[in-house]
């Protein structure tokens, strides 16, 4: 079927990323309690080579392989998609809106992170 190799699998010993994914999906399934819904997966699509993957939506699936197949059927059926990522929702860590000040402020005092810090040499076009 489809290749489900993750970045973690490429860098880690065989099976370790799969066991992490299984643990996340298992924990998510346990948190459902009496609810009969399958674990939630986030889907990211890439429209062309070199383009970033963008969040396309969410779906429920039993495992990564089924999530990938469902994502293909739902988000890539009209074409224009060359790559799909499926990630268990429980594996996503996000910042809190209440942390917006202290969490993002350190970047403001580093001028070299802003394009105005750099001078464009003469003769360079299209920048």
Backbone as a chain_set.jsonl record, in Angstrom:
{"seq": "XXXXXXXXXXXXXXXXXXXXXXXXXXXXXXXXXXXXXXXXXXXXXXXXXXXXXXXXXXXXXXXXXXXXXXXXXXXXXXXXXXXXXXXXXXXXXXXXXXXXXXXXXXXXXXXXXXXXXXXXXXXXXXX", "coords": {"N": [[0.835, -1.188, 0.0], [0.473, 2.284, 0.716], [3.32, 4.302, 1.522], [4.305, 4.803, 4.82], [6.361, 6.078, 6.173], [7.842, 7.99, 8.647], [9.451, 11.088, 9.665], [10.63, 10.623, 12.109], [10.943, 7.847, 12.07], [12.85, 7.553, 10.115], [15.094, 8.608, 11.327], [15.36, 7.218, 13.698], [15.894, 4.06, 15.453], [14.581, 1.007, 14.034], [11.109, 0.579, 14.398], [10.787, 2.146, 16.712], [9.549, 4.698, 16.352], [7.091, 3.852, 15.467], [6.158, 2.592, 17.742], [5.912, 4.766, 19.441], [3.9, 6.211, 18.125], [1.852, 4.3, 18.323], [1.536, 4.283, 21.086], [0.605, 6.891, 21.539], [-1.793, 6.887, 20.069], [-3.079, 4.825, 21.428], [-3.311, 5.95, 24.012], [-4.98, 8.06, 23.394], [-7.245, 6.662, 22.586], [-7.924, 5.424, 25.004], [-8.664, 7.656, 26.45], [-11.08, 8.214, 25.37], [-12.943, 6.716, 26.666], [-16.145, 5.577, 27.236], [-16.994, 6.374, 24.799], [-17.477, 5.671, 21.378], [-15.972, 6.542, 19.232], [-13.354, 6.556, 16.817], [-9.775, 7.197, 17.095], [-8.636, 10.601, 16.657], [-7.167, 12.156, 13.839], [-4.888, 14.44, 12.388], [-4.644, 16.006, 9.231], [-2.312, 16.789, 6.745], [-1.491, 18.376, 3.705], [0.448, 18.444, 0.667], [0.89, 20.437, -2.112], [2.621, 20.799, -4.29], [5.967, 19.938, -5.354], [8.423, 20.895, -3.058], [6.821, 22.797, -1.891], [5.27, 23.891, 1.183], [3.796, 21.62, 3.59], [0.391, 21.81, 4.318], [-2.203, 22.322, 6.718], [-5.038, 20.417, 6.247], [-7.314, 19.348, 7.354], [-9.208, 17.253, 9.626], [-9.664, 13.825, 10.639], [-11.226, 10.7, 11.598], [-9.772, 7.604, 12.452], [-8.737, 4.15, 12.754], [-6.008, 3.383, 12.759], [-2.677, 4.435, 11.636], [-2.305, 3.692, 8.936], [-4.943, 3.365, 7.976], [-5.81, 5.959, 8.423], [-4.223, 7.357, 6.606], [-5.175, 6.301, 4.175], [-7.886, 7.115, 4.31], [-7.486, 9.883, 4.358], [-6.394, 10.268, 1.827], [-8.633, 9.589, 0.279], [-10.477, 11.557, 1.062], [-9.181, 14.14, 1.048], [-7.513, 14.257, -1.193], [-8.847, 13.561, -3.455], [-9.616, 15.119, -5.608], [-7.365, 15.671, -6.961], [-4.204, 17.454, -7.345], [-2.701, 17.099, -5.088], [0.347, 15.976, -3.85], [1.56, 14.809, -1.721], [0.836, 13.425, 1.482], [0.417, 13.88, 4.979], [-0.347, 12.285, 8.012], [-1.184, 12.742, 11.339], [-1.43, 11.807, 14.714], [-3.815, 13.487, 16.674], [-3.294, 13.791, 19.369], [-0.551, 13.971, 19.451], [0.218, 16.513, 18.945], [1.544, 19.491, 20.137], [0.812, 22.596, 21.439], [1.228, 26.161, 21.775], [-0.058, 28.262, 24.378], [-2.651, 30.708, 24.226], [-2.51, 32.532, 26.323], [0.167, 32.684, 26.827], [1.201, 34.308, 24.924], [2.544, 36.816, 25.056], [5.041, 36.554, 26.781], [6.11, 34.27, 25.545], [6.562, 34.797, 22.8], [7.873, 37.255, 22.704], [10.801, 37.345, 22.956], [11.917, 37.275, 20.344], [11.607, 39.813, 19.265], [13.628, 41.537, 20.085], [15.868, 40.959, 18.614], [17.413, 42.086, 16.065], [18.608, 41.008, 13.796], [16.938, 39.042, 12.924], [15.077, 40.117, 11.339], [14.155, 41.283, 8.072], [14.896, 43.929, 7.503], [17.321, 44.327, 8.656], [19.307, 43.489, 6.98], [21.263, 44.494, 4.168], [20.578, 44.914, 0.756], [22.594, 43.926, -1.864], [23.935, 45.915, -4.616], [22.71, 45.483, -7.896], [21.327, 43.149, -7.478], [18.368, 41.63, -8.29], [14.781, 41.381, -8.04], [14.314, 41.015, -5.356]], "CA": [[0.0, 0.0, 0.0], [1.202, 3.541, 0.74], [4.453, 4.381, 2.443], [3.967, 5.587, 6.004], [7.602, 6.366, 6.877], [7.849, 9.322, 9.238], [10.783, 11.629, 9.905], [11.15, 9.951, 13.293], [11.353, 6.501, 11.695], [14.073, 7.642, 9.326], [16.204, 8.965, 12.193], [15.394, 6.371, 14.884], [15.951, 2.627, 15.174], [13.358, 0.42, 13.504], [10.025, 0.273, 15.317], [10.627, 3.07, 17.83], [8.54, 5.704, 16.014], [5.807, 3.161, 15.41], [5.696, 2.35, 19.109], [5.489, 6.064, 19.971], [2.597, 6.483, 17.524], [0.894, 3.375, 18.935], [1.283, 4.735, 22.458], [-0.223, 8.094, 21.464], [-3.126, 6.475, 19.633], [-3.652, 4.055, 22.537], [-3.695, 6.884, 25.068], [-6.132, 8.809, 22.901], [-8.376, 5.739, 22.607], [-8.318, 5.246, 26.402], [-9.319, 8.87, 26.921], [-12.443, 8.24, 24.85], [-13.815, 6.06, 27.638], [-17.275, 4.86, 26.665], [-17.272, 6.869, 23.461], [-17.083, 4.669, 20.393], [-15.289, 7.157, 18.097], [-11.954, 6.213, 16.593], [-8.87, 8.316, 17.378], [-8.638, 11.734, 15.733], [-5.915, 12.376, 13.129], [-4.788, 15.7, 11.642], [-4.179, 15.735, 7.875], [-1.562, 17.851, 6.09], [-1.298, 18.08, 2.288], [1.445, 19.21, -0.084], [0.332, 20.572, -3.459], [3.67, 20.684, -5.299], [7.285, 19.655, -4.809], [9.061, 22.051, -2.441], [5.833, 23.606, -1.168], [5.075, 23.385, 2.544], [2.575, 20.876, 3.881], [-0.587, 22.687, 4.958], [-3.27, 21.596, 7.4], [-6.215, 20.301, 5.393], [-8.469, 19.0, 8.167], [-9.099, 16.159, 10.586], [-10.517, 12.663, 10.398], [-11.131, 9.616, 12.577], [-9.313, 6.334, 11.884], [-8.255, 3.19, 13.74], [-4.55, 3.404, 12.809], [-2.049, 5.35, 10.69], [-2.549, 3.249, 7.565], [-6.324, 3.714, 7.623], [-5.877, 7.42, 8.382], [-3.631, 7.772, 5.336], [-6.111, 5.947, 3.104], [-9.05, 8.005, 4.413], [-7.041, 11.223, 3.967], [-6.298, 10.24, 0.363], [-9.992, 9.584, -0.276], [-11.205, 12.785, 1.393], [-8.488, 15.395, 0.758], [-6.739, 14.235, -2.429], [-9.656, 12.946, -4.512], [-9.757, 16.012, -6.763], [-6.036, 15.924, -7.519], [-3.496, 18.617, -6.821], [-1.965, 16.737, -3.879], [1.409, 15.019, -4.15], [2.02, 14.184, -0.483], [-0.058, 13.523, 2.634], [0.889, 13.517, 6.316], [-1.384, 12.113, 9.026], [-0.568, 12.826, 12.656], [-2.431, 11.706, 15.784], [-4.06, 14.795, 17.295], [-2.662, 13.8, 20.681], [0.891, 14.199, 19.321], [0.446, 17.93, 18.679], [1.697, 20.362, 21.308], [0.611, 23.977, 21.0], [1.389, 27.202, 22.788], [-1.311, 28.777, 24.915], [-2.835, 32.14, 23.933], [-2.105, 33.342, 27.48], [1.622, 32.79, 26.789], [1.586, 35.027, 23.714], [3.536, 37.849, 25.347], [6.36, 36.051, 27.17], [6.597, 33.211, 24.673], [6.98, 35.31, 21.499], [8.61, 38.511, 22.829], [12.256, 37.326, 22.78], [12.314, 37.497, 18.959], [11.504, 41.218, 18.888], [14.853, 42.275, 20.409], [16.969, 40.456, 17.786], [17.217, 42.748, 14.777], [19.08, 40.182, 12.685], [15.867, 38.141, 12.49], [14.168, 40.885, 10.498], [14.804, 41.576, 6.791], [15.409, 45.291, 7.462], [18.679, 44.288, 9.186], [20.225, 43.161, 5.9], [21.314, 45.384, 3.019], [20.556, 44.21, -0.526], [23.692, 44.418, -2.723], [23.553, 46.472, -5.912], [22.683, 44.525, -8.995], [20.447, 42.026, -7.162], [17.006, 41.98, -8.711], [13.702, 40.501, -7.634], [14.279, 40.794, -3.901]], "C": [[0.879, 1.25, 0.0], [2.328, 3.496, 1.76], [4.077, 5.275, 3.621], [5.211, 5.86, 6.826], [7.555, 7.799, 7.382], [9.276, 9.799, 9.376], [11.412, 10.942, 11.098], [11.643, 8.56, 12.935], [12.656, 6.534, 10.922], [15.282, 7.891, 10.217], [16.372, 8.009, 13.369], [15.516, 4.907, 14.495], [14.582, 2.1, 14.773], [12.343, 0.141, 14.605], [9.809, 1.306, 16.411], [9.574, 4.136, 17.546], [7.158, 5.078, 15.965], [5.273, 2.913, 16.812], [5.249, 3.65, 19.772], [4.108, 6.406, 19.436], [1.53, 5.582, 18.128], [0.536, 3.808, 20.34], [0.368, 5.958, 22.467], [-1.652, 7.736, 21.087], [-3.819, 5.693, 20.744], [-4.125, 4.954, 23.662], [-4.922, 7.679, 24.66], [-7.379, 7.929, 22.94], [-8.863, 5.516, 24.037], [-9.066, 6.461, 26.921], [-10.753, 8.985, 26.412], [-13.436, 7.615, 25.814], [-14.894, 5.27, 26.948], [-17.617, 5.308, 25.262], [-16.739, 5.88, 22.438], [-16.37, 5.269, 19.184], [-13.846, 6.687, 18.026], [-11.081, 7.414, 16.917], [-8.891, 9.363, 16.268], [-7.239, 11.933, 15.152], [-5.989, 13.711, 12.408], [-4.135, 15.397, 10.296], [-3.508, 16.987, 7.31], [-1.305, 17.436, 4.652], [-0.205, 18.968, 1.702], [0.981, 19.236, -1.533], [1.371, 20.467, -4.567], [5.013, 20.483, -4.613], [7.922, 20.93, -4.267], [8.115, 22.96, -1.687], [5.674, 23.053, 0.246], [3.813, 22.515, 2.633], [1.652, 21.823, 4.655], [-1.686, 21.852, 5.577], [-4.52, 21.61, 6.531], [-7.468, 19.998, 6.203], [-8.166, 17.851, 9.102], [-9.998, 15.017, 10.156], [-10.298, 11.637, 11.494], [-10.71, 8.346, 11.855], [-8.756, 5.461, 12.997], [-6.742, 3.259, 13.9], [-4.014, 4.322, 11.712], [-2.334, 4.969, 9.243], [-3.961, 3.61, 7.107], [-6.485, 5.234, 7.54], [-5.325, 7.943, 7.061], [-4.561, 7.467, 4.161], [-7.339, 6.854, 3.12], [-8.686, 9.425, 3.979], [-6.92, 11.322, 2.45], [-7.691, 10.356, -0.253], [-10.715, 10.914, -0.068], [-10.511, 14.035, 0.859], [-7.72, 15.405, -0.556], [-7.55, 13.721, -3.612], [-9.781, 13.813, -5.751], [-8.411, 16.339, -7.402], [-5.383, 17.127, -6.872], [-2.726, 18.34, -5.539], [-0.91, 15.713, -4.249], [1.921, 14.296, -2.904], [1.01, 14.43, 0.624], [0.696, 13.169, 3.905], [-0.34, 13.319, 7.174], [-0.684, 12.002, 10.377], [-1.659, 12.673, 13.71], [-2.597, 13.067, 16.465], [-3.389, 14.906, 18.656], [-1.173, 14.066, 20.634], [1.225, 15.666, 19.101], [0.5, 18.697, 19.987], [1.624, 21.792, 20.807], [0.864, 24.945, 22.143], [0.003, 27.678, 23.218], [-1.45, 30.251, 24.556], [-2.417, 33.036, 25.105], [-0.592, 33.514, 27.54], [2.112, 33.676, 25.653], [2.637, 36.1, 23.974], [4.899, 37.266, 25.656], [6.941, 35.023, 26.201], [7.184, 33.758, 23.373], [7.807, 36.59, 21.571], [10.11, 38.404, 22.575], [12.719, 37.582, 21.348], [12.335, 38.961, 18.565], [12.803, 41.98, 19.136], [16.065, 41.814, 19.596], [16.772, 40.958, 16.361], [17.626, 41.874, 13.594], [18.03, 39.191, 12.204], [14.886, 38.837, 11.547], [14.873, 41.278, 9.193], [15.387, 42.979, 6.713], [16.858, 45.351, 7.953], [19.697, 44.119, 8.065], [20.12, 44.164, 4.756], [21.338, 44.535, 1.755], [21.676, 44.781, -1.395], [23.165, 44.994, -4.044], [23.586, 45.378, -6.965], [21.801, 43.315, -8.725], [19.019, 42.446, -7.485], [16.006, 40.973, -8.142], [13.651, 40.211, -6.146], [13.421, 41.827, -3.251]], "O": [[1.924, 1.269, -0.651], [2.281, 2.742, 2.732], [3.584, 6.386, 3.426], [5.141, 5.874, 8.055], [7.258, 8.719, 6.619], [10.213, 9.016, 9.225], [12.619, 10.7, 11.1], [12.674, 8.129, 13.453], [13.483, 5.632, 11.061], [16.382, 7.438, 9.904], [17.437, 7.991, 13.985], [15.271, 4.545, 13.344], [13.553, 2.675, 15.128], [12.676, -0.462, 15.626], [8.726, 1.34, 16.996], [8.775, 4.448, 18.429], [6.172, 5.694, 16.37], [4.068, 3.012, 17.045], [4.314, 3.648, 20.574], [3.237, 6.841, 20.19], [0.424, 6.04, 18.417], [-0.622, 3.719, 20.749], [-0.535, 6.056, 23.298], [-2.606, 8.215, 21.701], [-5.014, 5.875, 20.979], [-5.21, 4.754, 24.209], [-5.801, 7.943, 25.48], [-8.458, 8.406, 23.291], [-10.068, 5.427, 24.273], [-9.986, 6.333, 27.729], [-11.548, 9.755, 26.949], [-14.624, 7.937, 25.79], [-14.597, 4.379, 26.152], [-18.447, 4.687, 24.599], [-15.661, 5.314, 22.62], [-16.178, 4.568, 18.191], [-13.202, 6.451, 19.048], [-11.582, 8.535, 17.007], [-9.13, 9.052, 15.102], [-6.246, 11.884, 15.878], [-7.038, 14.075, 11.877], [-3.182, 14.62, 10.227], [-4.052, 18.089, 7.382], [-0.944, 16.288, 4.389], [0.037, 20.081, 2.169], [0.709, 18.189, -2.121], [1.032, 20.079, -5.685], [5.179, 20.815, -3.44], [7.952, 21.945, -4.963], [8.56, 23.811, -0.918], [5.918, 21.868, 0.477], [2.885, 22.669, 1.84], [2.101, 22.547, 5.543], [-2.064, 20.809, 5.044], [-5.002, 22.669, 6.13], [-8.572, 20.35, 5.787], [-7.005, 17.517, 9.34], [-10.96, 15.205, 9.412], [-9.312, 11.695, 12.228], [-11.221, 8.039, 10.778], [-8.354, 5.958, 14.048], [-6.231, 3.202, 15.018], [-4.783, 4.913, 10.953], [-2.58, 5.843, 8.411], [-4.155, 4.097, 5.993], [-7.215, 5.736, 6.685], [-5.889, 8.862, 6.466], [-4.712, 8.289, 3.257], [-7.786, 7.313, 2.068], [-9.475, 10.095, 3.314], [-7.295, 12.332, 1.855], [-7.902, 11.125, -1.191], [-11.48, 11.346, -0.93], [-11.165, 14.901, 0.279], [-7.307, 16.476, -1.002], [-6.983, 13.468, -4.675], [-10.028, 13.296, -6.841], [-8.333, 17.192, -8.286], [-5.941, 17.742, -5.963], [-2.152, 19.261, -4.959], [-1.213, 14.702, -4.882], [2.628, 13.294, -3.009], [0.403, 15.498, 0.703], [1.522, 12.256, 3.905], [-1.287, 14.099, 7.081], [0.286, 11.259, 10.53], [-2.699, 13.327, 13.624], [-1.607, 13.72, 16.794], [-2.963, 15.99, 19.054], [-0.573, 14.359, 21.668], [2.401, 16.029, 19.072], [-0.383, 18.57, 20.836], [2.307, 22.153, 19.849], [0.734, 24.599, 23.317], [-0.978, 27.507, 22.495], [-0.458, 30.979, 24.58], [-2.014, 34.179, 24.892], [-0.108, 34.406, 28.237], [3.319, 33.787, 25.438], [3.546, 36.265, 23.161], [5.834, 37.456, 24.879], [8.161, 34.931, 26.063], [8.193, 33.244, 22.889], [8.398, 36.977, 20.562], [10.665, 39.34, 22.0], [13.833, 38.07, 21.158], [13.023, 39.322, 17.61], [13.059, 42.978, 18.463], [17.185, 42.245, 19.874], [16.066, 40.347, 15.559], [17.053, 41.988, 12.511], [18.22, 38.557, 11.166], [13.97, 38.205, 11.021], [16.067, 41.576, 9.208], [16.301, 43.206, 5.921], [17.552, 46.333, 7.689], [20.837, 44.565, 8.195], [19.029, 44.625, 4.417], [22.053, 43.534, 1.698], [21.71, 45.986, -1.641], [22.096, 44.612, -4.522], [24.407, 44.462, -6.907], [21.544, 42.529, -9.637], [18.532, 43.475, -7.016], [16.368, 39.845, -7.807], [13.004, 39.252, -5.724], [13.26, 41.818, -2.031]]}, "num_chains": 1, "name": "protein.A"}
